[in-house]
Amino acid sequence: MPAKKKLRDSKLTIILIRDEIGKPRIIHIRLVMFIALGIACIIFVLISIFSIYGYIITTYQKKEWASEKERLLDRLHTAETAIEAMQKGRASLKRDFWGSQDRVPETKDIEVKNLKVYLYKDNTYRFSFSLHNLRPSNRPISGYVSLILSGGGTQDPYYIVFPQMEVEKGHPQDYRKGEPFSIQRLKVVSGSIKKVPPEVIFNNATIIVYSNDGRVLYKKTHEIK
């Protein structure tokens, strides 16, 4: 206790000399107060340093965020442009694809004969036809074949495809879902289409034969009598 009291009562003597008279003046400051004042100054300086540092970091981060935002917006714009270009390209390819559906090669490698389509019973249609290989020396030919029945009786044109698949503009949406074949001479294709609405009357039957890579080898529409 005496040591603490001695430290608390200790004084720091500061001698000031006045310029005009030259008479020294003495100021006594308690050492504890001087130390407390020094600590307060250090704390103030540290707070100021951290405040300035925080301001600099915050300003830098804001600039980085703004720059990153601009980069993200640029990437988004680039992605949107790429998607738009892809959509246009897809639409162009789709137009080319559907246009190619009507182009049949001048030299025929395959022929369809003996087509029969008739109403069997209970709104079920039956059909049969034969694929004939026209290649020299009966070189094997393979691909996919689809039968499309079209008719009226409804508000919109009515299509049914064998094998069952989606139809777009009167053509199979995916030719690879057609009936696969691989022949040297001929193959008879037959089947039935069920659950046809009773008001539908089929007028035409279109047979489309595709190569394995999607080229149209044969396409012909036959009238159903």
Secondary structure, DSSP 8 states (H G I E B T S, - for coil): -HHHHHHHH-EEEEEEE-TTT--EEEEEEEHHHHHHHHHHHHHHHHHHHHHHHHHHHHHHHHHHHHHHHHHHHHHHHHHHHHHHHHHHHHHHHHHHHHHHTT---SS-SEEEEEEEEEEEETTEEEEEEEEEE-SGGG--EEEEEEEEEEEESSSS-EEEEES---EETTEES-GGGSEEEEESSEEEEEEEE----TT-EEEEEEEEEEETTS-EEEEEEEE--
